[in-house]
Amino acid sequence: MEPVKGDGSHKEMNQDPAKLSLSNFIAGESRDPLEAPPTFTRWMQAGAWAVELYEPELLASADARTTIDYNGRPRSVINLCSYNYLGLANHPEVVAAAHGALKTHGLGACGSPMLSGMTDLHRELEQRVAEFLGREDAMLFNSGFGGALGTISGLLRKNDVAVLDNRSHLSLRDGAVLSRCRTEKFEHNDPASLDAALRRHAGRRQLVIVEGIYSMDGDFGHLDELIDVADAHGARIFVDEAHSMLACGEKGRGAAEKFGVEDRVPLIYGTFSKAFGALGGFVAGSKETLRYLRFYAHPYVYSCALPPVVVAGILKALEIGRREPELRTRLWENANYFHQKLRELGIDTGKSTTYIMPIVIGDRERMYRLCHELRRRGLWVAPVDYPAVPQNKICFRACVTAKHTRADLDEALNILGDTLKGDSKVKSAAFRLRCKMSELALRMSS
């Protein structure tokens, strides 16, 4: 469906609200640019039962079992929403390190890294990340989104071409838009489609932008094949390792390590908000490239630096992630077990092969109804709607962590199985009822 053009007709509200999405309300409907579109407000009110699933209030730490506010009351849940893949967000050593930095460095950095926000802790983390990844240097960002946006927009120029996988994260796409370069997309993980996209812009500087693990699909980027294609065209490659860093590869260096292509990737981007259990982002590469980026990545230059208390926690998380590979082993054992059991239940997880698993529903109203039922039963999963995923892939997403016990996963599977099976029975009963009513109507009219 095309976005509304703001002609004042509000014709989209005459359609079935279940068929509308956020993509329908991106144009202004009034002369006031600070006013939300009135039809959006009415749509949100009409769908309040679905909207209330978003921005849930966490009442405890992001652990494997936690407590959220549901319908105004504390609800104990199995947490399949968290990116805390290795359980480091609430690791005692990480918390202690943060406490220590709070005493010595205070709460905030209180300045841009360029002017006054850089501390000895920041410099230490840069060095540790660079050493961990075998790069000359690393630089830190105060958010993962801003870091990806700043890196792409800082490197590319108007005459360049950004060639992105069509499932690329919005931060990467926004970075390309901000750079004002030309953008191209290729079909997800498709080398032939990438080859065609690169041929269309032969002779220009081109940057191929892919991800280690795709956050909605839960599948790996086909790094080795895609790099082969990029190399054949003389294009450079950029890998976003947000969901794979510290959680993949023998040493935890992400998907590039797992697929044996680290030496072919000159610039690695990652975040601290996933397996590190904190927040922020980083990019690692050559000293000269990063020296350039420090002046041209706007989110770095014009934002406050990461709080030192967070940096200290990340330093400890990196130390633990390196010295305890068993955390990664447990994460993947849990992921493989959960995948196997979901398949046995006949649940569609798309092409996921990782600890991120979309549970494909394909119908908006049913997805929201099921999410409510799962929360009532004590299972917390994330609703994912269009345009974050295609219309036919509307789903709720489950993230398994190293801290889930087998008992946690079995209980989650029982809840999922009972809920989805029960929903199917309800739908079948409703279908049979509609059939009987149709038969009755035919008899009465004959």
C-alpha positions as CSV (number, residue, x, y, z in Angstrom):
1,M,0.0,0.0,0.0
2,E,1.3,3.4,-0.9
3,P,1.9,6.0,1.9
4,V,-0.9,8.6,2.3
5,K,0.0,11.8,0.5
6,G,-1.7,14.1,3.0
7,D,-4.5,15.4,0.7
8,G,-6.9,15.6,3.5
9,S,-9.2,12.9,2.3
10,H,-8.2,10.4,5.1
11,K,-9.3,7.7,2.7
12,E,-7.0,5.2,4.4
13,M,-9.3,5.2,7.5
14,N,-12.1,3.8,5.3
15,Q,-10.0,0.6,4.8
16,D,-9.8,-2.3,7.2
17,P,-7.6,-1.0,10.1
18,A,-6.0,-4.4,10.3
19,K,-4.5,-3.8,6.9
20,L,-2.9,-0.5,7.8
21,S,0.6,-0.1,9.2
22,L,3.1,2.6,10.2
23,S,3.9,3.0,6.5
24,N,0.6,4.6,5.9
25,F,1.2,7.7,8.1
26,I,4.5,9.1,7.0
27,A,3.1,12.2,5.2
28,G,1.6,15.3,6.9
29,E,-2.2,15.8,6.9
30,S,-2.3,19.4,8.2
31,R,-0.5,22.7,7.9
32,D,1.1,22.1,11.4
33,P,4.4,20.2,11.1
34,L,4.4,19.6,14.9
35,E,1.1,17.9,14.8
36,A,0.7,14.1,14.5
37,P,-1.5,13.1,11.6
38,P,-5.1,12.9,13.0
39,T,-5.7,9.6,11.2
40,F,-2.7,8.2,12.9
41,T,-4.0,9.2,16.3
42,R,-7.4,7.6,15.5
43,W,-5.7,4.5,14.2
44,M,-3.6,4.2,17.4
45,Q,-6.8,4.6,19.5
46,A,-8.6,2.0,17.5
47,G,-5.7,-0.4,17.9
48,A,-4.9,0.3,21.6
49,W,-5.1,-3.4,22.5
50,A,-2.1,-4.0,20.1
51,V,-0.2,-0.7,21.0
52,E,-0.1,-1.6,24.7
53,L,2.2,-4.5,23.9
54,Y,4.9,-2.0,22.9
55,E,7.2,-0.2,25.4
56,P,6.6,-2.7,28.1
57,E,7.9,-1.8,31.6
58,L,10.6,-4.0,32.9
59,L,10.4,-4.2,36.7
60,A,13.7,-6.1,37.2
61,S,16.9,-6.9,35.4
62,A,17.0,-8.3,31.8
63,D,17.5,-11.8,33.1
64,A,16.2,-15.1,31.6
65,R,13.3,-14.8,34.0
66,T,12.2,-11.4,35.0
67,T,9.2,-9.3,35.9
68,I,7.2,-6.9,33.7
69,D,4.2,-4.7,34.1
70,Y,1.3,-6.2,32.3
71,N,-2.2,-4.7,32.6
72,G,-1.0,-2.6,35.5
73,R,0.3,-5.5,37.6
74,P,3.7,-7.2,38.0
75,R,3.9,-10.3,35.9
76,S,6.6,-12.9,36.2
77,V,7.7,-14.0,32.7
78,I,10.2,-16.1,30.9
79,N,12.2,-13.5,29.0
80,L,12.6,-14.2,25.3
81,C,12.8,-10.5,24.4
82,S,16.3,-9.7,25.6
83,Y,19.5,-9.1,23.6
84,N,21.5,-10.1,26.8
85,Y,22.8,-13.1,24.9
86,L,25.6,-14.1,27.3
87,G,23.9,-12.8,30.5
88,L,26.6,-10.2,31.0
89,A,24.2,-7.2,31.7
90,N,23.7,-8.4,35.3
91,H,26.9,-10.4,35.8
92,P,28.3,-9.7,39.3
93,E,31.7,-8.7,38.0
94,V,30.3,-6.3,35.4
95,V,28.1,-4.7,38.1
96,A,31.0,-4.4,40.4
97,A,33.2,-2.8,37.7
98,A,30.5,-0.2,37.0
99,H,30.2,0.6,40.7
100,G,33.9,1.2,40.9
101,A,33.9,3.6,37.9
102,L,30.9,5.4,39.4
103,K,33.0,6.2,42.5
104,T,36.1,7.3,40.5
105,H,34.6,8.9,37.3
106,G,31.1,9.9,38.3
107,L,28.0,9.3,36.2
108,G,28.3,11.0,32.9
109,A,31.1,12.0,30.5
110,C,29.6,15.5,30.2
111,G,31.1,16.3,26.9
112,S,31.8,15.2,23.3
113,P,34.8,12.9,22.9
114,M,36.4,15.6,20.7
115,L,36.3,18.2,23.4
116,S,36.0,17.0,27.0
117,G,34.3,13.6,27.2
118,M,37.2,11.2,26.6
119,T,38.6,9.5,29.7
120,D,41.3,6.9,30.4
121,L,38.5,4.3,30.5
122,H,37.4,5.2,27.0
123,R,41.0,5.0,25.7
124,E,41.5,1.6,27.4
125,L,38.3,0.2,25.8
126,E,39.4,1.4,22.3
127,Q,42.7,-0.4,22.7
128,R,41.1,-3.5,24.1
129,V,38.5,-3.7,21.3
130,A,41.2,-3.1,18.6
131,E,43.4,-5.8,20.1
132,F,40.5,-8.2,20.4
133,L,39.6,-7.8,16.8
134,G,43.2,-7.6,15.5
135,R,42.8,-4.1,14.1
136,E,45.0,-1.0,14.5
137,D,42.4,1.1,16.2
138,A,38.8,1.4,17.4
139,M,36.5,4.3,18.2
140,L,33.4,4.3,20.4
141,F,29.9,5.7,19.8
142,N,27.3,6.4,22.5
143,S,24.6,4.4,20.6
144,G,24.6,1.5,18.3
145,F,22.2,3.2,15.8
146,G,24.2,6.4,15.9
147,G,27.4,4.6,15.4
148,A,26.2,2.7,12.3
149,L,24.7,5.9,10.9
150,G,27.8,8.0,11.6
151,T,30.2,5.5,10.2
152,I,28.4,5.1,6.9
153,S,27.6,8.8,6.5
154,G,31.1,9.7,7.5
155,L,32.8,7.5,4.9
156,L,30.6,7.9,1.8
157,R,30.2,10.9,-0.4
158,K,27.7,12.1,-3.1
159,N,29.4,10.3,-6.0
160,D,29.7,7.0,-4.1
161,V,27.3,4.1,-4.2
162,A,26.0,2.2,-1.1
163,V,24.9,-1.3,-2.0
164,L,22.7,-2.7,0.8
165,D,21.1,-6.1,1.4
166,N,17.3,-5.4,1.3
167,R,17.0,-6.6,4.9
168,S,19.6,-4.1,6.2
169,H,19.0,-2.4,9.5
170,L,17.5,1.1,9.3
171,S,20.6,2.7,10.8
172,L,22.6,1.5,7.8
173,R,20.1,2.8,5.3
174,D,19.8,6.1,7.1
175,G,23.6,6.4,7.1
176,A,23.6,6.1,3.3
177,V,20.8,8.6,3.0
178,L,22.5,11.1,5.2
179,S,25.7,10.8,3.1
180,R,23.6,11.8,0.0
181,C,25.3,9.0,-1.9
182,R,23.4,6.9,-4.4
183,T,21.9,3.7,-2.9
184,E,21.2,0.3,-4.4
185,K,19.6,-2.8,-2.8
186,F,20.1,-6.4,-3.6
187,E,18.0,-9.4,-2.7
188,H,18.7,-10.8,0.7
189,N,21.9,-12.9,0.8
190,D,21.7,-13.3,-3.0
191,P,25.2,-13.1,-4.7
192,A,23.7,-12.9,-8.2
193,S,21.5,-9.9,-7.2
194,L,24.5,-8.2,-5.6
195,D,26.5,-8.8,-8.8
196,A,23.8,-7.2,-10.9
197,A,23.6,-4.2,-8.5
198,L,27.3,-3.7,-8.7
199,R,27.3,-3.9,-12.5
200,R,24.8,-1.1,-12.7
201,H,27.3,1.3,-11.1
202,A,30.6,0.1,-12.6
203,G,33.3,2.7,-12.3
204,R,32.0,4.3,-9.2
205,R,33.3,3.8,-5.6
206,Q,31.0,1.2,-4.1
207,L,30.5,0.0,-0.6
208,V,28.7,-3.3,0.0
209,I,26.9,-3.2,3.4
210,V,25.9,-6.5,5.0
211,E,25.2,-7.9,8.5
212,G,26.7,-10.7,10.5
213,I,23.3,-11.8,11.8
214,Y,20.1,-10.2,10.6
215,S,18.1,-9.1,13.6
216,M,14.6,-9.9,12.2
217,D,15.3,-13.0,10.2
218,G,17.8,-14.6,12.6
219,D,20.0,-15.8,9.8
220,F,23.7,-15.3,9.0
221,G,24.8,-13.0,6.2
222,H,26.5,-15.2,3.5
223,L,29.7,-13.3,4.0
224,D,32.1,-15.5,2.1
225,E,29.9,-15.6,-1.1
226,L,29.1,-11.9,-1.0
227,I,32.7,-10.8,-0.4
228,D,33.7,-12.9,-3.5
229,V,31.3,-10.9,-5.6
230,A,32.3,-7.6,-4.1
231,D,36.0,-8.4,-4.7
232,A,35.3,-9.3,-8.3
233,H,34.0,-5.7,-8.8
234,G,36.6,-4.0,-6.8
235,A,34.0,-2.9,-4.2
236,R,34.7,-2.7,-0.5
237,I,32.7,-4.5,2.2
238,F,31.3,-3.3,5.5
239,V,30.0,-5.8,8.0
240,D,27.7,-4.8,10.8
241,E,28.3,-7.4,13.6
242,A,25.8,-5.9,16.1
243,H,24.0,-9.2,16.9
244,S,27.0,-11.5,16.3
245,M,29.9,-9.8,18.1
246,L,31.1,-11.7,21.3
247,A,28.5,-14.4,20.7
248,C,29.8,-16.0,17.5
249,G,33.1,-17.5,16.4
250,E,35.5,-19.6,18.5
251,K,37.0,-16.4,20.1
252,G,33.8,-14.4,19.9
253,R,34.9,-12.1,17.1
254,G,31.6,-12.4,15.3
255,A,30.3,-13.8,12.0
256,A,33.5,-12.8,10.1
257,E,35.5,-15.1,12.4
258,K,32.9,-17.9,12.1
259,F,33.1,-17.8,8.3
260,G,36.9,-17.3,8.2
261,V,36.8,-13.9,6.4
262,E,38.2,-11.6,9.0
263,D,41.2,-10.7,6.8
264,R,38.9,-9.7,3.9
265,V,36.9,-7.2,6.0
266,P,38.9,-4.0,6.5
267,L,36.3,-2.3,8.8
268,I,34.2,-4.1,11.4
269,Y,31.2,-2.4,13.1
270,G,29.5,-3.7,16.3
271,T,27.5,-2.7,19.3
272,F,27.7,-3.1,23.0
273,S,24.0,-3.4,23.5
274,K,23.7,-7.0,22.6
275,A,26.1,-9.7,23.9
276,F,28.1,-7.1,25.9
277,G,24.9,-6.3,27.8
278,A,25.4,-2.5,27.8
279,L,24.9,0.2,25.2
280,G,26.8,2.0,22.5
281,G,28.7,1.0,19.4
282,F,32.2,0.8,18.0
283,V,34.0,0.6,14.7
284,A,37.4,-1.0,14.3
285,G,39.9,-0.7,11.4
286,S,43.0,1.2,10.3
287,K,44.3,4.2,12.3
288,E,44.0,6.5,9.3
289,T,40.5,5.6,8.5
290,L,39.4,6.0,12.0
291,R,41.3,9.3,12.4
292,Y,39.2,10.5,9.4
293,L,36.0,9.2,10.9
294,R,36.6,11.0,14.2
295,F,36.1,14.3,12.4
296,Y,33.4,13.3,9.9
297,A,31.1,10.9,11.9
298,H,28.6,13.5,13.2
299,P,27.1,11.3,16.0
300,Y,30.7,11.0,17.4
301,V,31.7,14.6,17.0
302,Y,28.5,16.2,18.2
303,S,27.2,13.8,20.9
304,C,28.2,13.2,24.5
305,A,30.6,10.3,25.0
306,L,29.5,7.1,26.6
307,P,29.2,7.4,30.4
308,P,32.4,6.1,32.1
309,V,30.3,3.9,34.3
310,V,29.1,2.1,31.2
311,V,32.6,1.9,29.7
312,A,33.9,0.2,32.8
313,G,31.1,-2.4,32.6
314,I,31.9,-3.0,29.0
315,L,35.6,-3.5,29.7
316,K,34.7,-6.2,32.2
317,A,32.1,-7.8,29.9
318,L,34.8,-8.1,27.2
319,E,37.2,-9.7,29.6
320,I,34.6,-12.2,30.7
321,G,33.5,-12.9,27.1
322,R,37.0,-13.7,26.2
323,R,37.9,-15.9,29.2
324,E,34.7,-17.9,29.4
325,P,34.0,-19.4,25.9
326,E,31.6,-21.7,27.6
327,L,29.0,-18.9,27.7
328,R,29.0,-19.0,23.8
329,T,28.8,-22.8,23.9
330,R,25.8,-22.7,26.2
331,L,24.1,-20.0,24.1
332,W,24.4,-22.1,20.9
333,E,23.4,-25.3,22.7
334,N,20.2,-23.5,23.9
335,A,19.6,-22.1,20.5
336,N,19.9,-25.4,18.7
337,Y,17.7,-27.2,21.3
338,F,15.0,-24.5,21.0
339,H,15.1,-24.7,17.2
340,Q,14.8,-28.4,17.2
341,K,11.8,-28.4,19.5
342,L,10.1,-25.6,17.6
343,R,10.4,-27.6,14.4
344,E,8.9,-30.7,16.2
345,L,6.0,-28.5,17.2
346,G,5.6,-27.4,13.5
347,I,6.3,-23.8,14.3
348,D,7.6,-21.7,11.4
349,T,10.9,-19.9,12.2
350,G,11.7,-18.8,8.7
351,K,15.3,-19.1,7.8
352,S,16.7,-18.6,11.3
353,T,19.8,-20.6,12.2
354,T,20.8,-18.5,15.3
355,Y,19.6,-17.6,18.7
356,I,17.2,-15.0,17.2
357,M,14.0,-16.8,16.0
358,P,11.1,-15.2,14.3
359,I,7.9,-17.2,15.0
360,V,6.1,-16.4,11.8
361,I,2.3,-15.8,12.1
362,G,1.7,-13.8,8.9
363,D,-1.5,-12.2,10.2
364,R,-1.4,-9.0,12.1
365,E,-4.5,-9.4,14.3
366,R,-3.7,-13.0,15.2
367,M,-0.1,-12.1,16.0
368,Y,-1.2,-9.4,18.5
369,R,-3.8,-11.6,20.0
370,L,-1.3,-14.4,20.5
371,C,1.2,-12.0,22.1
372,H,-1.3,-11.0,24.7
373,E,-2.1,-14.6,25.4
374,L,1.5,-15.5,25.8
375,R,2.1,-12.7,28.2
376,R,-0.9,-13.7,30.3
377,R,0.6,-17.2,30.4
378,G,4.0,-15.9,31.5
379,L,6.0,-15.9,28.2
380,W,7.5,-12.6,27.0
381,V,8.1,-12.4,23.2
382,A,8.4,-9.3,21.0
383,P,5.7,-8.4,18.5
384,V,7.2,-7.5,15.0
385,D,4.9,-5.9,12.5
386,Y,5.2,-4.5,9.0
387,P,7.2,-2.6,7.8
388,A,9.9,-4.0,10.1
389,V,9.2,-7.4,8.3
390,P,7.2,-8.2,5.1
391,Q,3.4,-8.4,5.5
392,N,3.5,-12.2,5.1
393,K,6.2,-12.5,7.7
394,I,4.5,-10.7,10.6
395,C,5.8,-12.5,13.6
396,F,6.8,-12.4,17.2
397,R,10.5,-12.8,17.8
398,A,12.1,-15.0,20.4
399,C,15.8,-14.5,21.6
400,V,17.4,-17.4,23.5
401,T,20.3,-16.6,25.8
402,A,23.1,-18.5,27.5
403,K,21.3,-18.0,30.9
404,H,18.1,-19.8,30.0
405,T,18.0,-23.2,31.7
406,R,16.6,-26.2,30.0
407,A,13.6,-25.9,32.3
408,D,13.0,-22.3,31.1
409,L,13.1,-23.4,27.5
410,D,10.8,-26.4,28.1
411,E,8.3,-24.3,29.9
412,A,8.4,-21.7,27.1
413,L,7.9,-24.4,24.5
414,N,4.9,-25.8,26.4
415,I,3.3,-22.4,26.6
416,L,4.0,-21.8,22.9
417,G,2.7,-25.2,21.9
418,D,-0.5,-24.9,24.0
419,T,-1.2,-21.3,22.9
420,L,-0.7,-21.9,19.2
421,K,-2.6,-25.2,19.2
422,G,-5.4,-23.6,21.2
423,D,-5.6,-20.7,18.8
424,S,-5.9,-23.1,15.9
425,K,-8.8,-24.9,17.6
426,V,-10.5,-21.6,18.1
427,K,-10.0,-20.6,14.5
428,S,-11.3,-24.0,13.3
429,A,-14.3,-23.8,15.6
430,A,-15.1,-20.3,14.2
431,F,-14.7,-21.6,10.7
432,R,-17.1,-24.4,11.3
433,L,-19.6,-22.0,12.9
434,R,-19.5,-19.7,9.9
435,C,-20.1,-22.8,7.6
436,K,-23.1,-23.9,9.6
437,M,-24.5,-20.3,9.6
438,S,-24.0,-20.2,5.8
439,E,-25.8,-23.5,5.4
440,L,-28.7,-22.3,7.6
441,A,-29.0,-19.1,5.6
442,L,-29.1,-21.1,2.4
443,R,-31.9,-23.3,3.7
444,M,-33.9,-20.3,4.9
445,S,-33.6,-18.6,1.5
446,S,-34.6,-21.7,-0.4
